[in-house]
Structure formats: C-alpha cells, structure tokens
Amino acid sequence: MSIESPTLGGRLPGWPPFIRELDATLAVHSQYVLSGNLYDSFLAPGDGAAPARLLPLRDLLWESLRSSGYAFMVVYDAVDGIQIHPPTAADEAQRLLGRVKPDDKPSLEALTRHLAAVARPVEDVRAAFVIDSASRIARTPTDLEPAERDFFRYCAKLSRTARPVRVAGGQRPKPLYNPVLWLVDRPGDLPPWLTAENENVREITIPRPHLGDRQETARLLARAFGVTDVGADEAAARACDAFAEQADGLTLQSMIEVTRLAKERNVSLTDLPDAVRTYKLGVLDNPWSRGHLRRRVLEGEKRVPERVIGQPQAVTKTLDILKRAVLGLSGAQATRSGSRPRGVLFFAGPTGVGKTELAKAITELVFGDESAYLRFDMSEFSGEGSGDRLIGSPPGYVGHEAGGELTNAVREDPFRVILFDEIEKAHPRILDKFLQILEDGRLTDGRGNTVHFSEAILIFTSNLGMFVPAHDPTGGGAAGRVRNVVPGMPYEDVEQRIKGAVADHFTEVLNRPELLNRFGDNIVVFDFIGAEAADRIFDLQFANICRRVAEEHRLVLTVKREPLGTLREWCTAELDKGGRGIGMALESSFVNPLARALFDRDLSPNEEITVVGVRREGSIVHLDIS
C-alpha cells in the first residue's frame, strides 16, 4: 500500500514526503538510514493558521516524533558526543539512559549500551536515537577495525531484537519502535551487511527541494523584505517565482543564505536573481551586464568577418546567437532556462576553415581577452576513464584532491568561452556530462562541489559529415567511406548534408538523440573557402611572414609579381584543406626555402632582400634572391 494513502501517509499532511514515510513505518522498522540532502532546511506546517516554518533536520525529526508521543530524542556525533533533544527532557532521558554527562563522548562499546537502552527500553518510554555523521564512524565500510566490526554487529542484532513500545492515550497508542536513525552522506557508507536483506532497517533518501518547495520558501523569505502577503502583491509574487526558478539546484538553506546576502548588500526582492548569481558563482562583476557589450557586438559585425574570412553565413548565425546570449534570451522559450549556459554553439564543417578562429573572435569580443578562451581537444578524452580529467577523480582514487581541469577552470572564472574540439572523438560516457551541463547548467565535480556554467558560452566543433559510409550496391554492407561534400558545392547543399550527417551520428551511431535536441538550431555549418577567400587568406599570411622577417632581423623583404603569383597558385590549389592548408603550403613553399637562403648570408640591418624567382626541383622549392 502506498504511503500516500490516507491510512498510512495521511497523518502528517503538508510535511516532507520522507518524514511521512518514516512516520508511517515506525510500527514495522526499528532502524532507518537517512542519506542525501541532510544539511538542508525543510518546510514544515505551522501551528494552526501560522505560516509554514523552515526547520533543520534535527528539529524536523523531533517535531514529527513528538507528534507520535515520543518523549525525547538522543543525538550522538563524534564531535559533540551525546545530547538530549529537547534539553528540557533530560530527566525523562535519565529514566532510560541513566545519568548522562553533558557532551559525553562515549566509546563505541559504551555507545552500544545507550543504543540498547533506547531500542529495548525497560520502561514504556518512547524515544529515538539519532547517530549523526555516521559515515565517519568506520574508516572504510568494507575494511573495519575490530572495534568497529563489533559495534556494527551489535547494531545489526539490535535491529532484530528491538522492542516496540505501547503508550496509553495519545494519538498513536499502538506499539511503535524506538528508532535508531543513521544519518549518512551516502547509503554505501555503512557496512553492506548491516542493511542487506535486513527488513528491520529501512533506507530513505532525502531529495533536494523541487520547484514547489523553492516557491513556498521564496514566499516565506519575502517577509525579510517587508512583504507579508505575497498573494496580494502581484509584483512580489513574480519576484518570488523568479527567485525560485533562479535557485534551481540550490537547497532551501542556500536560499536563506542568498536572502541574507541580498539584505547585507541592500538588494531588493525584485533583484534577488543577482544575489543568486553572486552566491552561485562567488563573483560580483558580471561581464554580461556591462553597458558597452552591446556596442562591441555591433562592432563585431564588421570586425569578425575580417578575422574569419569566407564564412558569411556562419559568422552571421553565430553573432545572432551571441546577441541572444547578451540579451539573456537563450532558451527563453523553456519554462525555466535561467541556469542554462548563456550560449551554446555547435560548429561543423571542413577542417581549417575558421571554426577555432571564430571561437577566439567571440571570446575577444565578449570578454576583451582571448585568455578567457578555454580549449579541450576531445581526442584526448577517448578513453572510458578520461572523463575524470574533466571533473576530477572520485574519492579514494589518485588525483582526487586536484579536482578536474574543466570544473576547476570554470569555478575559478565562470565567465568563459569553452571550446570542446572534435567532440565526436570523445568517449560516449563523457557525453553524459555535456547533457547535464546543457540541460541544468551545472556539474558536480569529484569532490562533490557544484560548478555552474550559467555564465559561460560552450562551443563544440566537429568534422562530422565530411565523409559518410559507402554502401556496397550488391547488399554486402558498408564498403569504406566516400566524400559527402566537396568544394564548389552550393552552401545550402553543404549545410543540409552536414546537418544530416551530424543528426545520424547522434541518433544512430551514439543512440543519443537527446543530446542532439539540446543543440537544437545552434548547429553552425562552415563552408569550404572559395577562391576569393583563399586569395585574401594568402595575402594575410604572406604579410605576416614579411612582418616577422622585419621584426626579427630588421630586413625589408619584397617578392616580385611573377614569383608571388606562382606562390599564390601553389598555395591555393587545394581549397578543401582550408586556410590551414594555405598556411602549411606557404611554410613549405616559401618559409623553408627563405630560411635556407638567408641562413648562410651575412645580414645587415635594413638590408633589402628581393625574391625574383621561385622554382621546384622535385619536392624541393628554391628561391632566387637578389
């Protein structure tokens, strides 16, 4: 029978579900293992017509137990020892435990006597025993010291020999156990044999708050801003809903801390999202709110095409997505989008055509500094365990203390452009991390810390779609690969074919259509560079060579028209290799022979070096210099 039914779960309406589960099963379970969101505050109904209250876990447990006729609650942890809750019940506790010194810190052997006194009481007194920070009792749950092993063995036996207590009168006169409540960080922190196949021990996970909890909490916290009736104030209601949505991923206790931060900084209720951002990211300055950013993006419509040559469609679409990010409209169609990354781009197309250069241009445009650009070569993350490099190793593994390369960098500076180069080469398990970032805007590293990506721009690049599997017409299956797109093909055809290949890869090869859906229409396809763009790239790279020669050796380098035309023809012959191919051809056809010609000469400052001819002898290029 469900604990939501009136006969089991209806006794404490409005209380957290895990409290109702515990309350409903006190008659059948003698011990409970509580894990998950232990250190949060929780919503509990107020007395009578009073509003709801926010209580820490200890107070919440006590309030629910008190309503079932429990006289007191013993709380033990290794730091504070044994405490009686509430303190006014010390005399009642003495009936079961004997005299307990304040803050007594018993050994594990002595602790078993206190546990037995509560779980098998000699008098009909209802009480509970809370073992806080139980994860710290054993060094490791699978390698116990002798004293630890004896302690847990006794507790396992105690779970089966505990005595239910009947109390005359009150709301629950039938027998209920005096429960032992273990508070652990993770369910696996206790010896597995303590809970395995032990029906007397019930494991309960305490979840993080959902949107409804955050909305109710926001309305309670609005009183700190002088709003006593949110329902009668439409502006305050909207502000509370915005606060609750922005606090996605935070605990209710964190919302309390955000409110304190806002009050300390004299932030109004309507501006609480700024306080949430400061609380999450730990930084006050927000580059996205700088007044000159819109002007810089508008100027970028002229500057970026000069830097990324021959890609008008890709540049235009990228700047459109960037404008959307600056205005805070990324994912605006979603019910809640405030925690998602500022912008997401998926650059696809031929190699060497400006994908990485456009990422750098965006970084300089938004942040004024290319050092905010962070690049990960995903070919280095093809192994199954390579994801630990991004987020850090789990506890107990080598390198756990160092954290992850990605999470550390974003925690240090959340305002970044992050480039994941050649994403198709990453191990499929790493894609799960990207799915979490794209959907929730956050990631938990190996040390358990949450890192937020809500102010970052994520760029994924890929060469998918350049080749596709060839199929044997005789029906024999795949037969190698064939070109899918070629230089000279209309851009519309290139875009359609590459987008189709990207979709096939994520849906059929990886079987991850949900990741493709997160990219949506943010897939930006780059074209092959044309002859005109190739000439411009050649001129820019050739000018860079001449400038370097002048800076390094104070020489004046000129090339006559005929050899320059020959070099241009050689270097721009293979457009499918993109701008990078032009640079490689210039290096082998001009820089190498130039270095060879200059190396044996005695060079003088301001000397004029003129290239009058260029010729090939096999694979070697020679320059004629006067």
C-alpha positions as CSV (number, residue, x, y, z in Angstrom):
1,M,0.0,0.0,0.0
2,S,1.3,3.5,-0.9
3,I,2.4,5.7,2.0
4,E,0.4,8.4,0.2
5,S,-2.9,6.6,1.1
6,P,-5.0,8.1,3.9
7,T,-4.4,5.1,6.2
8,L,-0.6,5.4,6.1
9,G,0.6,8.7,4.9
10,G,-2.3,11.0,5.8
11,R,-1.3,11.7,9.4
12,L,1.1,14.5,8.6
13,P,-0.3,16.3,5.6
14,G,2.0,19.0,4.3
15,W,5.2,17.5,5.8
16,P,8.1,16.4,3.6
17,P,7.5,13.0,2.0
18,F,10.5,11.4,3.7
19,I,9.1,12.4,7.1
20,R,5.7,11.0,6.2
21,E,7.4,7.7,5.1
22,L,9.3,7.5,8.4
23,D,6.2,8.3,10.5
24,A,4.1,5.8,8.6
25,T,6.5,2.9,9.1
26,L,7.6,3.3,12.8
27,A,5.5,0.3,13.6
28,V,7.5,-2.1,11.4
29,H,11.1,-0.8,11.2
30,S,13.4,-0.4,14.1
31,Q,16.3,1.4,12.3
32,Y,16.5,3.9,9.4
33,V,19.4,5.0,7.2
34,L,18.8,8.6,6.0
35,S,21.0,9.9,3.3
36,G,21.1,12.6,0.7
37,N,20.2,16.2,1.5
38,L,20.8,16.0,5.2
39,Y,22.1,19.5,5.9
40,D,19.2,21.5,4.3
41,S,16.3,23.3,6.0
42,F,12.9,21.8,5.4
43,L,9.4,23.1,5.2
44,A,7.1,22.1,8.0
45,P,3.5,23.2,8.5
46,G,2.9,26.0,11.1
47,D,0.8,25.6,14.2
48,G,-2.8,26.3,13.4
49,A,-3.2,29.2,11.0
50,A,0.5,30.1,11.3
51,P,2.6,30.0,8.1
52,A,5.0,27.2,7.3
53,R,8.3,27.0,9.0
54,L,11.8,26.2,7.8
55,L,13.5,23.7,10.2
56,P,16.9,22.0,10.2
57,L,16.7,18.2,10.0
58,R,17.2,17.6,13.8
59,D,14.3,19.9,14.7
60,L,12.1,18.4,11.9
61,L,12.7,14.9,13.1
62,W,11.9,15.9,16.6
63,E,8.7,17.7,15.7
64,S,7.4,14.7,13.8
65,L,8.4,12.2,16.5
66,R,6.9,14.4,19.3
67,S,3.5,14.3,17.5
68,S,3.6,10.5,17.8
69,G,4.1,10.6,21.6
70,Y,7.9,10.4,21.8
71,A,9.3,11.9,24.9
72,F,12.8,12.8,23.8
73,M,15.5,12.2,21.1
74,V,19.1,11.3,21.8
75,V,21.6,12.7,19.3
76,Y,25.1,11.4,19.0
77,D,28.1,12.5,16.9
78,A,31.8,12.1,17.4
79,V,32.4,15.9,17.9
80,D,29.6,16.9,20.3
81,G,29.1,13.5,22.0
82,I,25.6,12.7,23.4
83,Q,23.0,15.4,23.6
84,I,19.3,15.2,24.6
85,H,16.7,16.9,22.4
86,P,15.0,18.9,23.7
87,P,17.2,19.8,26.7
88,T,14.1,20.1,28.9
89,A,13.6,16.3,28.6
90,A,16.9,15.4,30.4
91,D,15.0,14.0,33.4
92,E,12.9,11.8,31.2
93,A,16.0,10.6,29.3
94,Q,17.6,9.6,32.6
95,R,14.9,7.0,33.2
96,L,16.3,5.1,30.2
97,L,19.9,6.1,29.9
98,G,20.9,6.7,33.5
99,R,22.9,9.8,34.2
100,V,24.5,11.2,31.1
101,K,27.1,14.0,31.4
102,P,26.6,16.9,29.1
103,D,28.6,16.4,25.8
104,D,29.6,12.9,26.9
105,K,31.7,11.2,24.2
106,P,31.4,7.5,24.8
107,S,33.4,4.8,23.1
108,L,31.8,2.6,20.6
109,E,31.4,-0.1,23.2
110,A,29.7,2.4,25.6
111,L,27.6,3.7,22.8
112,T,26.0,0.2,22.3
113,R,24.7,0.3,25.9
114,H,22.9,3.7,25.2
115,L,21.5,2.3,21.9
116,A,20.2,-0.8,23.7
117,A,18.6,1.3,26.4
118,V,16.6,3.2,23.8
119,A,15.8,0.4,21.4
120,R,15.0,-2.2,24.1
121,P,13.7,0.1,26.9
122,V,13.0,-1.3,30.4
123,E,10.1,1.1,30.7
124,D,7.4,2.1,28.2
125,V,9.0,5.4,27.2
126,R,9.1,6.4,23.6
127,A,12.4,7.8,22.4
128,A,14.6,7.9,19.3
129,F,18.4,7.7,18.9
130,V,20.0,9.7,16.1
131,I,23.6,8.9,15.0
132,D,24.7,11.9,13.2
133,S,27.7,11.8,10.8
134,A,27.5,8.1,10.8
135,S,29.7,8.0,7.7
136,R,32.7,8.9,9.9
137,I,32.4,6.0,12.4
138,A,34.2,3.5,10.2
139,R,37.4,4.2,8.3
140,T,36.0,2.2,5.4
141,P,32.7,0.3,5.4
142,T,34.4,-2.8,3.8
143,D,37.6,-2.8,6.0
144,L,36.5,-2.4,9.6
145,E,38.7,-2.3,12.7
146,P,37.9,-4.9,15.3
147,A,36.0,-2.3,17.5
148,E,34.1,-1.0,14.5
149,R,33.1,-4.5,13.4
150,D,31.9,-5.4,16.9
151,F,29.8,-2.2,17.0
152,F,28.1,-2.7,13.7
153,R,27.5,-6.4,14.5
154,Y,25.7,-5.4,17.7
155,C,23.6,-2.8,15.9
156,A,22.6,-5.4,13.3
157,K,21.5,-7.7,16.1
158,L,19.8,-4.8,17.9
159,S,17.7,-4.1,14.7
160,R,16.2,-7.6,15.0
161,T,15.7,-7.6,18.8
162,A,14.3,-4.1,19.4
163,R,11.1,-3.9,21.4
164,P,8.1,-1.9,20.2
165,V,6.7,0.5,22.9
166,R,3.0,0.9,23.6
167,V,1.9,4.2,25.2
168,A,-1.6,4.6,26.6
169,G,-3.5,7.5,25.3
170,G,-2.3,10.0,22.8
171,Q,-2.7,9.9,19.0
172,R,-0.8,6.6,18.5
173,P,-1.5,4.1,21.3
174,K,-0.4,1.0,19.3
175,P,3.2,-0.3,19.6
176,L,5.9,1.7,17.8
177,Y,9.6,1.1,17.7
178,N,12.1,3.4,19.4
179,P,14.0,4.0,16.1
180,V,17.7,4.3,15.6
181,L,18.3,6.9,12.8
182,W,21.6,6.7,11.0
183,L,22.5,10.0,9.1
184,V,25.0,9.1,6.4
185,D,26.4,11.1,3.4
186,R,25.8,8.1,1.1
187,P,23.9,4.8,1.6
188,G,27.2,2.8,1.0
189,D,28.9,4.5,3.9
190,L,27.7,1.8,6.3
191,P,28.7,-1.9,6.1
192,P,26.6,-3.5,3.4
193,W,25.7,-6.5,5.6
194,L,24.1,-4.2,8.1
195,T,21.2,-3.3,5.7
196,A,21.3,-6.1,3.1
197,E,18.4,-8.5,3.5
198,N,17.5,-6.9,6.8
199,E,13.8,-5.9,6.7
200,N,14.1,-4.2,10.0
201,V,16.3,-1.5,8.5
202,R,14.8,1.0,6.1
203,E,16.8,3.2,3.8
204,I,15.3,6.6,3.0
205,T,16.9,9.1,0.6
206,I,16.2,12.8,1.3
207,P,15.9,14.6,-2.1
208,R,16.9,18.1,-2.9
209,P,14.0,20.6,-3.0
210,H,11.7,20.7,-6.1
211,L,10.3,23.9,-7.6
212,G,7.2,23.9,-5.4
213,D,9.4,23.8,-2.3
214,R,11.5,26.7,-3.6
215,Q,8.4,28.7,-4.5
216,E,6.9,28.3,-1.0
217,T,10.3,29.1,0.6
218,A,10.7,32.2,-1.6
219,R,7.3,33.4,-0.3
220,L,8.4,32.9,3.3
221,L,11.6,34.7,2.8
222,A,9.8,37.7,1.2
223,R,8.9,38.7,4.7
224,A,12.6,39.7,5.1
225,F,11.8,42.4,2.5
226,G,8.7,43.7,4.2
227,V,6.2,41.6,2.2
228,T,3.8,39.9,4.5
229,D,1.2,38.8,1.9
230,V,2.7,37.8,-1.4
231,G,-0.7,36.7,-2.7
232,A,-1.9,40.3,-2.6
233,D,1.2,41.8,-4.3
234,E,1.5,40.7,-7.9
235,A,5.0,42.2,-8.4
236,A,6.2,40.4,-5.2
237,A,4.7,37.1,-6.5
238,R,6.5,37.4,-9.8
239,A,9.7,38.2,-8.0
240,C,9.3,35.1,-5.7
241,D,8.7,32.9,-8.7
242,A,11.8,34.3,-10.5
243,F,13.8,33.7,-7.3
244,A,12.6,30.1,-7.1
245,E,13.4,29.4,-10.7
246,Q,16.8,31.0,-10.5
247,A,17.6,29.0,-7.4
248,D,17.3,25.7,-9.4
249,G,19.9,23.3,-7.9
250,L,20.2,25.2,-4.6
251,T,19.0,23.9,-1.3
252,L,16.4,25.8,0.8
253,Q,19.2,26.6,3.3
254,S,21.1,28.2,0.4
255,M,18.0,30.3,-0.4
256,I,18.1,31.5,3.2
257,E,21.8,32.4,2.7
258,V,21.0,34.2,-0.6
259,T,18.4,36.3,1.3
260,R,20.9,37.2,3.9
261,L,23.4,38.2,1.2
262,A,20.8,40.3,-0.5
263,K,19.9,42.1,2.7
264,E,23.6,42.7,3.5
265,R,24.1,44.3,0.0
266,N,20.8,46.2,0.1
267,V,19.4,44.2,-2.8
268,S,15.6,44.4,-3.3
269,L,13.3,41.5,-3.7
270,T,13.0,42.0,-7.5
271,D,16.8,41.9,-7.9
272,L,17.3,38.6,-6.0
273,P,18.5,36.8,-9.2
274,D,21.6,39.0,-9.0
275,A,22.2,37.8,-5.4
276,V,21.6,34.1,-6.6
277,R,24.2,34.6,-9.3
278,T,26.7,36.0,-6.8
279,Y,26.0,33.2,-4.4
280,K,26.5,30.5,-7.1
281,L,29.5,31.9,-8.8
282,G,31.2,33.8,-6.0
283,V,31.9,36.8,-8.1
284,L,30.4,40.3,-8.1
285,D,31.3,41.6,-11.6
286,N,29.1,40.4,-14.4
287,P,30.6,41.0,-17.9
288,W,27.2,40.3,-19.4
289,S,25.7,43.3,-17.7
290,R,28.3,45.8,-19.0
291,G,26.8,48.6,-20.9
292,H,29.4,48.6,-23.7
293,L,28.9,44.9,-24.6
294,R,26.0,45.5,-27.0
295,R,28.1,48.1,-28.8
296,R,31.1,45.7,-29.0
297,V,28.8,43.0,-30.5
298,L,27.5,45.5,-33.1
299,E,31.1,46.5,-34.0
300,G,31.8,42.8,-34.2
301,E,29.6,42.6,-37.3
302,K,32.4,44.4,-39.1
303,R,35.4,43.1,-37.3
304,V,34.7,39.4,-37.1
305,P,34.3,38.8,-40.9
306,E,37.7,40.4,-41.3
307,R,39.2,37.9,-39.0
308,V,37.2,34.8,-40.1
309,I,37.3,35.0,-43.9
310,G,34.9,33.4,-46.3
311,Q,32.3,32.3,-43.8
312,P,29.5,34.9,-44.0
313,Q,26.7,32.5,-43.2
314,A,28.5,31.0,-40.2
315,V,29.6,34.4,-38.8
316,T,26.1,35.9,-39.2
317,K,24.4,33.0,-37.4
318,T,27.0,32.9,-34.6
319,L,26.5,36.7,-34.0
320,D,22.8,36.2,-33.9
321,I,23.2,33.5,-31.2
322,L,25.6,35.8,-29.4
323,K,23.1,38.7,-29.4
324,R,20.6,36.4,-27.9
325,A,23.0,35.4,-25.2
326,V,23.9,39.1,-24.4
327,L,20.2,39.9,-24.0
328,G,19.7,36.8,-21.7
329,L,17.2,35.2,-24.1
330,S,19.0,31.9,-24.6
331,G,16.4,29.2,-24.0
332,A,13.7,31.8,-23.3
333,Q,11.0,29.5,-24.7
334,A,11.6,27.0,-21.9
335,T,9.7,27.1,-18.7
336,R,12.9,27.5,-16.8
337,S,16.1,28.5,-18.5
338,G,17.9,30.8,-16.1
339,S,20.5,28.1,-15.1
340,R,21.4,27.0,-18.6
341,P,24.6,28.2,-20.3
342,R,24.5,31.7,-21.8
343,G,25.1,30.4,-25.3
344,V,25.7,27.0,-27.0
345,L,27.2,26.6,-30.4
346,F,28.0,23.5,-32.5
347,F,30.5,24.3,-35.3
348,A,30.6,21.7,-38.0
349,G,32.2,21.7,-41.4
350,P,35.5,21.2,-43.2
351,T,38.8,21.4,-41.4
352,G,40.9,24.6,-41.4
353,V,38.1,27.0,-42.4
354,G,37.9,29.1,-39.2
355,K,36.0,27.3,-36.5
356,T,38.6,27.7,-33.8
357,E,39.4,31.3,-35.0
358,L,35.7,32.2,-34.7
359,A,35.6,30.9,-31.2
360,K,38.6,33.1,-30.3
361,A,37.0,36.1,-32.0
362,I,33.8,35.6,-29.9
363,T,36.0,35.4,-26.7
364,E,37.8,38.7,-27.5
365,L,34.5,40.3,-28.5
366,V,32.6,39.5,-25.3
367,F,35.4,39.4,-22.7
368,G,38.0,41.6,-24.4
369,D,40.6,39.0,-23.7
370,E,41.4,35.8,-25.5
371,S,42.7,34.2,-22.3
372,A,39.1,33.7,-21.3
373,Y,39.1,31.1,-24.1
374,L,39.5,27.5,-22.8
375,R,40.1,24.7,-25.3
376,F,39.8,20.9,-24.8
377,D,41.0,18.6,-27.5
378,M,38.4,15.8,-27.2
379,S,40.6,13.3,-28.9
380,E,42.5,13.2,-25.6
381,F,39.3,12.0,-23.9
382,S,38.5,8.9,-25.9
383,G,39.2,6.5,-23.0
384,E,36.5,5.3,-20.8
385,G,38.0,6.8,-17.6
386,S,39.2,10.0,-19.3
387,G,36.2,11.9,-18.0
388,D,37.9,12.1,-14.6
389,R,40.3,14.6,-16.1
390,L,37.4,17.0,-16.7
391,I,35.6,16.7,-13.4
392,G,38.1,15.1,-11.1
393,S,38.6,11.6,-9.8
394,P,36.1,10.1,-7.3
395,P,37.0,9.9,-3.6
396,G,39.7,7.3,-2.9
397,Y,41.3,7.5,-6.4
398,V,44.6,9.0,-7.4
399,G,44.3,12.7,-8.1
400,H,41.0,13.2,-6.2
401,E,42.4,16.2,-4.3
402,A,43.4,18.0,-7.5
403,G,39.9,18.3,-9.0
404,G,39.0,18.4,-12.7
405,E,40.5,20.6,-15.4
406,L,37.1,21.8,-16.6
407,T,35.5,22.2,-13.2
408,N,38.5,23.9,-11.7
409,A,38.7,26.4,-14.6
410,V,35.0,27.3,-14.5
411,R,35.0,27.7,-10.7
412,E,38.0,30.0,-11.0
413,D,36.4,32.1,-13.7
414,P,32.8,31.3,-14.7
415,F,32.7,33.9,-17.5
416,R,34.4,31.9,-20.2
417,V,34.2,30.6,-23.7
418,I,34.8,26.9,-23.6
419,L,35.7,25.0,-26.8
420,F,35.4,21.3,-27.0
421,D,37.3,20.5,-30.2
422,E,36.3,17.4,-32.3
423,I,33.6,16.3,-29.9
424,E,32.9,13.2,-31.9
425,K,36.2,11.7,-30.7
426,A,35.2,11.8,-27.0
427,H,34.1,8.6,-25.2
428,P,30.3,8.3,-25.2
429,R,30.2,8.3,-21.4
430,I,31.6,11.8,-21.4
431,L,28.6,12.9,-23.4
432,D,26.5,12.3,-20.3
433,K,28.4,15.2,-18.6
434,F,27.6,17.5,-21.5
435,L,24.0,16.6,-21.3
436,Q,23.9,17.6,-17.7
437,I,25.6,20.9,-18.5
438,L,23.4,21.8,-21.4
439,E,20.2,20.9,-19.5
440,D,20.9,22.0,-16.0
441,G,23.8,24.4,-16.4
442,R,25.8,22.7,-13.6
443,L,28.1,19.9,-12.9
444,T,29.3,18.2,-9.7
445,D,33.0,17.5,-9.6
446,G,34.8,14.5,-8.0
447,R,34.9,16.4,-4.7
448,G,31.2,16.9,-4.5
449,N,31.3,20.6,-5.3
450,T,28.8,22.0,-7.8
451,V,30.1,24.1,-10.6
452,H,27.8,26.4,-12.5
453,F,28.0,27.1,-16.3
454,S,25.2,29.6,-16.5
455,E,27.5,32.5,-17.5
456,A,29.7,30.5,-20.0
457,I,29.5,30.1,-23.7
458,L,30.0,26.5,-24.8
459,I,31.3,25.8,-28.3
460,F,31.5,22.3,-29.8
461,T,33.4,21.7,-33.0
462,S,33.2,18.7,-35.3
463,N,34.3,17.4,-38.7
464,L,31.3,15.1,-38.9
465,G,29.7,15.0,-42.4
466,M,32.8,15.3,-44.5
467,F,32.8,11.6,-45.2
468,V,30.0,9.1,-44.9
469,P,30.0,5.3,-45.0
470,A,29.8,3.8,-48.5
471,H,27.4,1.0,-49.0
472,D,28.0,-1.9,-51.3
473,P,25.3,-1.8,-54.0
474,T,25.3,-5.6,-54.0
475,G,24.0,-5.6,-50.5
476,G,27.2,-6.6,-48.8
477,G,27.0,-3.8,-46.2
478,A,29.5,-1.0,-45.6
479,A,32.4,-0.6,-48.1
480,G,34.7,2.1,-46.7
481,R,33.9,5.8,-46.8
482,V,33.1,8.3,-49.5
483,R,33.1,12.1,-49.6
484,N,29.8,13.7,-48.6
485,V,30.6,17.3,-49.5
486,V,33.2,18.7,-51.9
487,P,34.5,22.3,-52.7
488,G,32.3,24.2,-55.1
489,M,29.1,22.7,-53.8
490,P,26.3,25.3,-53.0
491,Y,26.4,26.2,-49.4
492,E,22.7,25.2,-48.9
493,D,23.7,21.6,-50.0
494,V,26.8,21.6,-47.8
495,E,24.7,22.7,-44.8
496,Q,21.9,20.2,-45.4
497,R,24.3,17.2,-45.9
498,I,26.5,18.1,-42.9
499,K,23.5,18.6,-40.6
500,G,22.1,15.3,-41.8
501,A,25.4,13.5,-41.0
502,V,25.5,15.1,-37.5
503,A,22.0,14.0,-36.8
504,D,22.7,10.5,-38.0
505,H,25.8,10.3,-35.8
506,F,24.0,11.3,-32.6
507,T,20.8,9.3,-33.2
508,E,22.1,6.1,-34.9
509,V,25.8,5.8,-34.1
510,L,25.7,7.1,-30.5
511,N,22.0,6.5,-29.9
512,R,21.8,9.8,-28.1
513,P,19.1,11.9,-29.8
514,E,18.5,13.8,-26.5
515,L,22.0,15.4,-26.8
516,L,21.2,16.4,-30.4
517,N,18.0,18.0,-29.2
518,R,19.9,20.1,-26.7
519,F,22.0,21.6,-29.5
520,G,18.8,22.4,-31.4
521,D,19.2,25.0,-34.2
522,N,22.6,26.1,-32.7
523,I,24.4,23.9,-35.3
524,V,26.5,26.3,-37.4
525,V,27.8,24.8,-40.6
526,F,31.0,26.3,-42.2
527,D,31.5,26.3,-45.9
528,F,34.6,25.4,-47.9
529,I,36.6,28.6,-48.6
530,G,36.3,29.9,-52.1
531,A,38.9,31.2,-54.5
532,E,38.4,34.9,-53.4
533,A,38.6,34.0,-49.7
534,A,41.7,31.9,-50.4
535,D,43.4,34.9,-52.0
536,R,42.6,37.1,-49.0
537,I,43.9,34.4,-46.6
538,F,47.1,34.0,-48.7
539,D,47.7,37.8,-48.6
540,L,47.2,38.0,-44.9
541,Q,49.5,35.1,-44.1
542,F,52.1,36.3,-46.6
543,A,52.0,39.7,-44.9
544,N,52.5,38.1,-41.6
545,I,55.7,36.4,-42.9
546,C,57.1,39.7,-44.2
547,R,56.4,41.4,-40.9
548,R,58.1,38.6,-38.9
549,V,61.2,38.9,-41.0
550,A,61.3,42.7,-40.4
551,E,60.7,42.3,-36.7
552,E,63.3,39.5,-36.1
553,H,66.0,40.6,-38.5
554,R,65.2,44.2,-39.5
555,L,65.2,43.2,-43.2
556,V,63.0,44.6,-45.9
557,L,61.6,41.6,-47.8
558,T,59.9,42.0,-51.2
559,V,58.7,39.5,-53.7
560,K,58.4,40.2,-57.4
561,R,55.0,39.9,-59.0
562,E,55.8,36.7,-61.0
563,P,57.1,34.6,-58.1
564,L,54.4,35.9,-55.9
565,G,51.8,34.8,-58.4
566,T,53.4,31.4,-58.6
567,L,53.3,31.0,-54.8
568,R,49.7,32.1,-54.8
569,E,48.8,29.4,-57.4
570,W,50.7,26.7,-55.5
571,C,49.3,27.6,-52.0
572,T,45.6,28.0,-53.0
573,A,45.4,24.9,-55.2
574,E,43.8,22.6,-52.6
575,L,40.8,24.5,-51.2
576,D,39.4,21.5,-49.3
577,K,42.3,21.9,-46.8
578,G,41.1,25.4,-45.9
579,G,43.1,28.3,-44.5
580,R,45.3,25.9,-42.5
581,G,46.3,24.2,-45.8
582,I,47.3,27.6,-47.3
583,G,49.5,28.2,-44.3
584,M,51.1,24.8,-44.5
585,A,51.7,25.3,-48.2
586,L,53.3,28.7,-47.6
587,E,55.6,27.2,-44.9
588,S,56.9,24.5,-47.2
589,S,56.9,26.6,-50.4
590,F,58.2,29.9,-49.1
591,V,59.3,30.0,-45.4
592,N,61.5,26.9,-45.6
593,P,63.4,27.9,-48.8
594,L,63.6,31.5,-47.5
595,A,65.2,30.3,-44.3
596,R,67.6,28.2,-46.3
597,A,68.6,31.1,-48.5
598,L,69.1,33.5,-45.6
599,F,70.9,31.2,-43.2
600,D,74.3,31.4,-44.9
601,R,74.2,35.1,-45.6
602,D,75.7,37.8,-43.6
603,L,72.7,40.0,-43.0
604,S,72.9,43.7,-42.3
605,P,70.1,45.8,-40.6
606,N,67.7,47.5,-43.1
607,E,69.1,45.3,-45.9
608,E,66.7,44.8,-48.8
609,I,66.0,41.2,-49.8
610,T,64.2,40.7,-53.1
611,V,62.8,37.4,-54.3
612,V,63.0,37.5,-58.1
613,G,62.1,33.8,-58.8
614,V,60.8,30.6,-57.4
615,R,61.2,27.1,-58.8
616,R,60.7,23.5,-57.9
617,E,63.2,20.7,-58.2
618,G,61.2,17.6,-57.3
619,S,59.7,18.2,-53.9
620,I,62.2,20.9,-53.0
621,V,61.5,24.6,-53.6
622,H,64.2,27.1,-54.3
623,L,64.1,30.9,-54.2
624,D,66.2,33.2,-56.4
625,I,67.2,36.2,-54.3
626,S,68.9,39.4,-55.3
